[in-house]
Amino acid sequence: MLVAGCSAVFLGGVWLQPVVSSQAPEQETHAQRAERFRQMSANFEKTGLATPFKGITANGQIETGLFAIRSTGVSTEPVRKAAEAFLASISKAQRDKSTFGVDDPEWRKWMNQDFYARQGVSFLEMTDAQRESGIALLRAGLSAKGLKQTRDIMRLNHTLGEMDHDDFDRYGEWRYHVTVMGQPSATEPWGWQLDGHHAIINYFVLGDQVVMTPFFAGSEPVVAPMGKYKGTSVLQDEQNRGLAMIRALSDTQRAKAILTSSKTGNLNLTEAWKDNVVLDYAGLRVADMTDAQRKQLVDLIALYIDNMDDGHARVKMDDVRRHLDKTWFAWMGKTDDGAVFYYRIHSPVILIEFDHQVPANLKAYAKDPNAPNPQHIHVVVRTPNGNDYGKDLLRQHYLQHPHATAGQ
């Protein structure tokens, strides 16, 4: 998209001057664009939900026995109370459009792209009190780090609007939707979802267990070069510490980890509508790392998991450590300063993808609008083998409580 009336900005290490279009684009009314977006969204949903949920696997077969209903000893009462307070703060009309059954396909209806027609109540339409209640729900489920990252992604979506013709009909800090699945409960399964451009959080709760995947974080730009939130940045640690990880390997290890040194496009494999991807393990096994390298990788994984509230992050990291020798680290791209790259961390219980992306909404600012750059990043965290959205825990719950209506 070409940008007029905006000064040069510092992106990707250089000052860039946006291109000014010499020909005005064909005008589209608000209603026409909204209808086009609805049709695009419906088409994605139809295709994406055509196959029932199975889960991400390494070979097409679910590895069983990985997840069990158990007590973690970490209370979920704060997030339950926050959800109850949020539902009480919104109107009946808002509740009617933002509450679904715990096994509703709504869980799978998320998409990073800004055009996606989302369900639920948006922060944009909330009163100040309702908005604070919605933020309180995020605060209860996330760590301080996770809340800051999420809010900064929302703020950078405002920056994107500023940089793209002040298009706040399409972008903006508050264009994020909240839905609640099931009834918040101390014993029955339930959860909530945040869905918006570059920020998706699925938060499933059963007793004192939490599953917070699929989780998506990203931004374009990742550092605000101007405007209301100038200087705000996200995903820099994930970028820099990923690069430090590949550089910590020996030449022999690096030869195994690096699948290709070329990166010319987007490489993430498990974004929206990819719940059933078959993705074999690749790269370097953690079992073949030194103790120091293993610790470095665990710390890199924790950087992603620590977006959860602190107690449940510790529970998840214990699970990660139990499967550490079956964990793999893969890399695509170069490893020099300023390189663009993709990396993946994959085990039976976690899948993390980091990807420098091709410019999408800020092509006019890019030195090469068709090449990935560090100012557009996508990150995905998944729970393989059928437990994204807590679905394996939900399946087991229904087996133990046959009075419940599973999957209808």
Backbone torsions as a table, in degrees:
resi	resn	phi	psi	omega
1	MET	NA	134.5	-177.8
2	LEU	-90.4	143.2	-172.7
3	VAL	-116.7	128.9	177.0
4	ALA	-114.2	149.5	173.3
5	GLY	73.2	24.3	178.8
6	CYS	-128.0	134.6	-176.3
7	SER	-75.8	169.5	179.8
8	ALA	-62.6	151.0	179.2
9	VAL	-133.5	164.1	-179.2
10	PHE	-97.4	108.6	-178.3
11	LEU	-134.3	139.2	174.9
12	GLY	59.3	27.8	175.9
13	GLY	89.6	-0.4	179.7
14	VAL	-139.6	155.5	173.5
15	TRP	-79.0	131.7	-178.7
16	LEU	-127.4	139.2	178.9
17	GLN	-102.3	121.7	179.7
18	PRO	-61.4	145.5	177.5
19	VAL	-76.5	139.7	176.5
20	VAL	-101.8	125.1	-178.9
21	SER	-69.4	134.3	177.4
22	SER	-87.1	-7.5	-179.7
23	GLN	-133.4	123.1	-177.5
24	ALA	-64.9	135.3	178.4
25	PRO	-67.7	156.3	178.0
26	GLU	-60.2	130.1	-176.6
27	GLN	-74.8	141.2	179.6
28	GLU	-130.1	129.4	-179.5
29	THR	-71.4	161.7	177.1
30	HIS	-56.5	-44.9	-178.0
31	ALA	-65.1	-39.7	179.1
32	GLN	-65.2	-42.6	179.6
33	ARG	-66.9	-41.2	179.7
34	ALA	-61.2	-41.4	179.5
35	GLU	-67.5	-40.3	177.8
36	ARG	-62.3	-42.0	178.8
37	PHE	-65.4	-38.4	178.7
38	ARG	-62.9	-42.4	179.7
39	GLN	-65.9	-43.2	177.6
40	MET	-60.4	-43.5	-179.1
41	SER	-64.0	-43.9	-180.0
42	ALA	-61.7	-38.6	179.2
43	ASN	-65.7	-42.2	177.5
44	PHE	-63.5	-42.1	-179.8
45	GLU	-63.9	-43.4	-179.3
46	LYS	-59.6	-45.2	179.8
47	THR	-71.4	-43.8	-174.5
48	GLY	-67.8	-30.6	-177.9
49	LEU	-99.8	6.8	-177.2
50	ALA	-63.8	-30.4	-180.0
51	THR	-106.2	130.2	178.8
52	PRO	-58.9	153.5	179.8
53	PHE	-63.2	133.8	171.9
54	LYS	-124.2	-48.3	-177.7
55	GLY	118.4	159.1	179.0
56	ILE	-73.9	132.9	-178.8
57	THR	-132.1	163.5	177.7
58	ALA	-85.4	-26.8	-175.4
59	ASN	-141.7	15.8	-178.5
60	GLY	92.6	-8.7	-179.0
61	GLN	-115.9	132.0	177.4
62	ILE	-68.6	128.4	172.1
63	GLU	-81.6	115.8	-172.3
64	THR	-88.2	167.2	174.7
65	GLY	77.2	12.6	-177.2
66	LEU	-85.8	-28.5	-173.0
67	PHE	-126.3	133.6	-178.4
68	ALA	-134.1	145.7	172.2
69	ILE	-72.0	121.1	-175.8
70	ARG	-157.7	169.6	175.1
71	SER	-89.5	131.1	177.0
72	THR	-95.4	-16.9	-176.6
73	GLY	78.6	6.5	179.4
74	VAL	-112.6	118.2	-173.5
75	SER	-65.8	142.4	170.8
76	THR	-108.1	10.7	-179.1
77	GLU	-59.2	-40.7	-179.5
78	PRO	-59.4	-42.3	-178.6
79	VAL	-73.9	-32.7	176.1
80	ARG	-64.0	-46.0	179.8
81	LYS	-64.9	-36.8	178.8
82	ALA	-66.4	-38.3	178.0
83	ALA	-67.2	-41.6	177.8
84	GLU	-62.5	-42.5	179.4
85	ALA	-65.7	-38.6	178.1
86	PHE	-63.6	-47.7	-179.9
87	LEU	-62.4	-36.0	178.6
88	ALA	-70.3	-25.0	-175.6
89	SER	-81.8	-22.8	-177.1
90	ILE	-94.2	161.3	-177.0
91	SER	-73.7	166.8	177.7
92	LYS	-60.4	-40.9	179.4
93	ALA	-62.6	-39.2	178.2
94	GLN	-68.8	-39.8	177.6
95	ARG	-64.1	-40.3	-177.6
96	ASP	-60.3	-33.4	-177.9
97	LYS	-95.4	-1.5	-176.9
98	SER	-124.2	7.9	177.2
99	THR	-118.7	136.7	-175.9
100	PHE	-139.3	165.9	174.3
101	GLY	-66.4	155.7	-176.4
102	VAL	-67.0	-21.9	179.2
103	ASP	-108.6	21.0	-177.9
104	ASP	-72.8	144.8	175.0
105	PRO	-59.8	-11.4	178.7
106	GLU	-53.9	-31.7	177.1
107	TRP	-51.0	-43.0	-173.1
108	ARG	-83.6	-6.1	-177.6
109	LYS	-90.6	74.5	173.7
110	TRP	-134.9	154.3	-177.8
111	MET	-160.2	135.9	-178.3
112	ASN	-68.6	-36.5	-170.6
113	GLN	-57.8	144.1	-174.9
114	ASP	-65.5	-26.5	-174.4
115	PHE	-77.2	-11.3	-171.9
116	TYR	-62.2	131.0	178.9
117	ALA	-82.2	104.1	-170.7
118	ARG	-94.7	157.0	175.3
119	GLN	-92.9	172.9	175.6
120	GLY	92.9	-173.0	178.7
121	VAL	-102.8	133.3	-177.5
122	SER	-93.6	152.4	175.0
123	PHE	-60.9	-27.0	-178.4
124	LEU	-62.9	-35.0	-176.6
125	GLU	-94.1	0.0	-179.2
126	MET	-82.6	152.7	167.7
127	THR	-71.9	170.0	178.4
128	ASP	-59.0	-40.9	-179.4
129	ALA	-67.3	-41.9	178.1
130	GLN	-64.7	-40.4	-180.0
131	ARG	-61.9	-42.7	178.4
132	GLU	-64.6	-35.1	177.1
133	SER	-66.9	-38.1	176.6
134	GLY	-66.0	-42.0	176.7
135	ILE	-63.9	-36.4	178.6
136	ALA	-63.3	-34.3	175.7
137	LEU	-64.0	-44.6	176.2
138	LEU	-61.2	-43.1	-178.0
139	ARG	-61.4	-37.7	-178.0
140	ALA	-70.6	-33.0	-176.8
141	GLY	-91.0	-20.5	-175.5
142	LEU	-109.7	162.6	169.5
143	SER	-76.7	170.9	174.8
144	ALA	-58.9	-39.4	177.4
145	LYS	-63.4	-46.0	-178.8
146	GLY	-64.9	-38.4	178.1
147	LEU	-66.5	-44.0	179.5
148	LYS	-61.5	-44.7	180.0
149	GLN	-60.4	-45.2	-179.2
150	THR	-63.0	-45.1	179.3
151	ARG	-66.1	-36.1	178.9
152	ASP	-68.5	-35.4	174.3
153	ILE	-61.8	-42.3	178.0
154	MET	-62.4	-41.8	179.3
155	ARG	-65.9	-39.2	178.9
156	LEU	-67.9	-23.8	174.0
157	ASN	-68.8	-28.1	171.0
158	HIS	-68.3	-43.5	176.9
159	THR	-57.6	-42.4	177.4
160	LEU	-58.6	-42.3	176.8
161	GLY	-60.7	-42.0	177.9
162	GLU	-60.7	-40.0	-175.6
163	MET	-79.7	-12.5	-178.2
164	ASP	-118.3	70.7	175.8
165	HIS	62.3	25.4	-174.6
166	ASP	52.3	46.1	-176.8
167	ASP	-86.3	81.4	-179.9
168	PHE	-92.7	4.8	169.1
169	ASP	-79.1	-23.6	-177.2
170	ARG	-107.9	-36.5	-177.7
171	TYR	-120.6	171.9	175.8
172	GLY	150.2	160.1	-175.2
173	GLU	-63.7	-30.6	-170.6
174	TRP	-108.9	11.7	179.8
175	ARG	-85.1	59.6	-179.4
176	TYR	-132.4	136.1	-172.1
177	HIS	-110.4	145.9	177.7
178	VAL	-118.3	132.2	170.9
179	THR	-127.3	154.2	177.3
180	VAL	-123.1	127.8	179.1
181	MET	-105.6	125.2	-177.0
182	GLY	77.1	-179.4	179.3
183	GLN	-100.3	124.0	178.1
184	PRO	-49.8	127.6	-170.6
185	SER	-151.1	152.9	175.9
186	ALA	-81.7	-17.2	-174.0
187	THR	-127.6	-30.4	-177.2
188	GLU	-93.3	153.8	-179.1
189	PRO	-70.0	142.8	177.2
190	TRP	-162.7	-179.5	176.9
191	GLY	178.3	-178.3	178.9
192	TRP	-143.7	162.0	-179.3
193	GLN	-137.7	135.8	167.1
194	LEU	-106.3	130.6	-175.1
195	ASP	-136.8	121.8	177.5
196	GLY	-171.7	179.6	-177.6
197	HIS	-62.7	114.7	176.6
198	HIS	72.8	8.8	176.5
199	ALA	-145.8	109.9	176.1
200	ILE	-131.9	125.6	177.2
201	ILE	-127.9	121.4	171.4
202	ASN	-107.0	122.9	-171.0
203	TYR	-127.9	99.6	-178.3
204	PHE	-98.2	139.0	-178.4
205	VAL	-129.1	132.1	170.0
206	LEU	-139.4	111.0	-175.4
207	GLY	61.4	-121.6	177.0
208	ASP	-107.7	22.9	175.0
209	GLN	-102.5	146.0	179.8
210	VAL	-133.9	137.6	168.3
211	VAL	-122.3	119.9	-177.4
212	MET	-115.0	58.3	173.0
213	THR	-145.9	155.5	-2.6
214	PRO	-64.5	143.2	178.9
215	PHE	-125.5	129.5	-179.4
216	PHE	-128.3	132.7	174.2
217	ALA	-137.9	143.0	179.5
218	GLY	-173.3	-178.3	174.1
219	SER	-173.4	154.9	168.4
220	GLU	-147.6	105.6	2.1
221	PRO	-79.2	165.9	175.0
222	VAL	-92.6	-13.8	171.9
223	VAL	-130.8	122.8	-178.2
224	ALA	-73.4	116.5	-177.6
225	PRO	-86.8	-7.4	-174.7
226	MET	-164.7	176.9	169.6
227	GLY	85.7	-165.5	-173.9
228	LYS	-57.1	-38.3	-175.6
229	TYR	-113.5	32.9	179.9
230	LYS	-50.4	132.0	179.5
231	GLY	95.6	-17.1	177.5
232	THR	-62.9	136.6	-178.6
233	SER	-142.8	154.0	177.9
234	VAL	-140.7	156.5	169.6
235	LEU	63.2	21.6	177.3
236	GLN	-77.0	-37.9	176.6
237	ASP	-65.1	-42.5	179.1
238	GLU	-60.5	-37.9	177.8
239	GLN	-69.4	-53.1	-171.9
240	ASN	-71.5	-37.4	-179.5
241	ARG	-78.4	-24.3	170.4
242	GLY	-65.6	-43.6	178.0
243	LEU	-63.9	-39.4	177.7
244	ALA	-64.0	-32.4	-179.7
245	MET	-66.3	-48.0	-179.3
246	ILE	-65.8	-33.8	179.9
247	ARG	-73.3	-20.4	179.5
248	ALA	-77.4	-10.3	-178.1
249	LEU	-83.6	152.7	173.9
250	SER	-72.6	168.6	178.6
251	ASP	-58.7	-40.9	179.9
252	THR	-65.9	-44.2	178.3
253	GLN	-65.0	-41.9	-178.1
254	ARG	-63.4	-35.0	178.2
255	ALA	-62.2	-30.7	177.3
256	LYS	-80.8	-40.6	-174.8
257	ALA	-70.9	-38.1	-174.8
258	ILE	-82.8	110.3	-179.6
259	LEU	-77.4	-33.5	174.6
260	THR	-160.5	145.7	177.6
261	SER	-92.1	-0.2	179.8
262	SER	-98.6	135.2	174.2
263	LYS	-141.7	106.9	-176.4
264	THR	-117.4	-5.4	-178.2
265	GLY	-149.5	-167.5	178.2
266	ASN	-81.7	137.2	-172.7
267	LEU	-120.9	-11.0	179.1
268	ASN	-55.6	139.0	-175.4
269	LEU	-111.2	-12.1	-169.8
270	THR	-126.9	38.1	175.8
271	GLU	-80.1	-151.2	-173.8
272	ALA	-58.1	142.0	175.2
273	TRP	67.9	18.1	-179.6
274	LYS	-115.9	41.5	-176.0
275	ASP	-69.1	-20.7	-173.1
276	ASN	-117.5	24.8	-177.8
277	VAL	-61.5	138.4	170.9
278	VAL	-98.4	115.5	-173.3
279	LEU	-136.9	106.6	-178.2
280	ASP	-72.3	156.3	175.8
281	TYR	-66.9	143.1	-177.9
282	ALA	-152.1	157.3	176.3
283	GLY	100.1	-135.6	-176.8
284	LEU	-109.1	128.8	176.6
285	ARG	-74.4	140.4	177.1
286	VAL	-63.9	-28.1	177.4
287	ALA	-59.9	-21.0	179.9
288	ASP	-99.1	14.0	177.3
289	MET	-98.6	159.0	172.3
290	THR	-74.1	167.7	179.1
291	ASP	-59.2	-41.6	-179.3
292	ALA	-65.9	-39.0	178.6
293	GLN	-68.4	-38.7	178.2
294	ARG	-61.4	-43.9	178.1
295	LYS	-62.1	-40.2	179.6
296	GLN	-63.2	-39.1	178.6
297	LEU	-69.6	-41.2	177.4
298	VAL	-59.4	-41.8	178.2
299	ASP	-64.5	-34.7	177.3
300	LEU	-67.8	-42.3	176.4
301	ILE	-61.0	-43.9	-178.5
302	ALA	-60.6	-28.6	178.6
303	LEU	-58.6	-32.8	178.1
304	TYR	-85.6	-44.7	-177.2
305	ILE	-67.4	-30.6	-176.7
306	ASP	-71.0	4.9	169.0
307	ASN	-74.9	-19.7	173.6
308	MET	-73.2	163.4	173.0
309	ASP	-57.3	151.0	-166.4
310	ASP	-57.4	-42.3	-177.0
311	GLY	-64.5	-47.5	-178.3
312	HIS	-75.1	-24.1	172.0
313	ALA	-64.0	-41.1	177.9
314	ARG	-63.2	-40.4	178.0
315	VAL	-61.0	-45.5	-179.2
316	LYS	-66.4	-40.2	-179.7
317	MET	-66.4	-32.8	173.9
318	ASP	-61.0	-41.4	177.5
319	ASP	-63.7	-43.3	178.0
320	VAL	-59.5	-45.0	-177.6
321	ARG	-65.1	-33.1	179.2
322	ARG	-63.9	-23.7	-177.9
323	HIS	-114.0	24.0	-172.3
324	LEU	-65.1	-38.7	-178.5
325	ASP	-69.8	-13.5	176.2
326	LYS	-103.4	20.0	-178.6
327	THR	-101.2	144.5	-177.3
328	TRP	-127.1	147.4	178.3
329	PHE	-122.4	122.5	-178.3
330	ALA	-126.1	150.7	-174.1
331	TRP	-138.3	141.5	171.5
332	MET	-135.1	129.3	-178.0
333	GLY	120.3	-176.1	-179.3
334	LYS	-89.5	176.2	-174.9
335	THR	-129.3	13.4	179.6
336	ASP	-85.5	170.3	177.9
337	ASP	-59.0	133.9	178.7
338	GLY	80.0	4.0	-178.9
339	ALA	-67.3	154.5	169.1
340	VAL	-101.6	142.5	-173.1
341	PHE	-159.0	169.9	174.3
342	TYR	-130.8	139.4	169.2
343	TYR	-139.3	156.3	-175.7
344	ARG	-137.3	136.9	173.3
345	ILE	-119.5	125.3	-166.9
346	HIS	-141.3	125.1	174.1
347	SER	-141.2	177.8	177.4
348	PRO	-61.4	-20.3	-173.5
349	VAL	-118.6	-2.6	177.1
350	ILE	-153.5	145.8	173.9
351	LEU	-137.7	122.8	179.4
352	ILE	-121.9	132.1	174.0
353	GLU	-125.6	135.4	174.0
354	PHE	-123.8	132.9	-175.8
355	ASP	-146.5	125.9	165.0
356	HIS	-75.6	127.5	-170.3
357	GLN	-108.6	160.1	171.7
358	VAL	-66.7	142.9	176.5
359	PRO	-53.7	139.8	179.7
360	ALA	-114.9	-61.5	-176.4
361	ASN	-103.1	-5.4	-179.2
362	LEU	-123.8	36.0	179.1
363	LYS	-58.0	-32.8	-176.9
364	ALA	-63.7	-21.7	-178.8
365	TYR	-94.9	-8.8	-171.3
366	ALA	-84.1	141.3	174.8
367	LYS	-61.4	-42.2	173.4
368	ASP	-129.2	105.4	-174.8
369	PRO	-67.7	-8.2	-178.0
370	ASN	-109.9	6.3	-178.3
371	ALA	-117.2	143.4	176.8
372	PRO	-57.6	148.9	174.7
373	ASN	-145.6	161.7	-175.0
374	PRO	-70.9	-2.9	178.9
375	GLN	-91.9	3.4	175.4
376	HIS	-135.6	110.3	-175.4
377	ILE	-125.6	138.5	170.7
378	HIS	-122.6	137.2	176.8
379	VAL	-129.9	136.1	176.8
380	VAL	-131.0	137.7	172.0
381	VAL	-122.4	130.7	-178.1
382	ARG	-129.8	158.3	169.0
383	THR	-110.7	103.0	-178.2
384	PRO	-66.7	177.6	174.1
385	ASN	60.0	38.3	165.4
386	GLY	89.8	8.1	-177.7
387	ASN	-113.2	12.0	164.1
388	ASP	-57.1	147.2	-176.4
389	TYR	59.5	14.1	-176.6
390	GLY	66.1	22.8	-171.1
391	LYS	-67.3	-31.8	177.6
392	ASP	-71.0	-38.3	174.8
393	LEU	-63.7	-40.2	178.8
394	LEU	-64.2	-41.0	177.6
395	ARG	-59.4	-45.7	179.8
396	GLN	-66.0	-37.1	177.7
397	HIS	-60.9	-43.9	179.3
398	TYR	-65.7	-33.6	176.4
399	LEU	-65.6	-35.8	179.4
400	GLN	-80.0	-22.6	-177.2
401	HIS	-130.5	77.2	-173.5
402	PRO	-65.6	-9.8	176.8
403	HIS	-70.1	-20.6	179.6
404	ALA	-73.6	156.5	-178.9
405	THR	-103.5	99.9	-173.9
406	ALA	-83.5	129.4	166.1
407	GLY	65.9	16.7	-177.8
408	GLN	-94.1	NA	NA
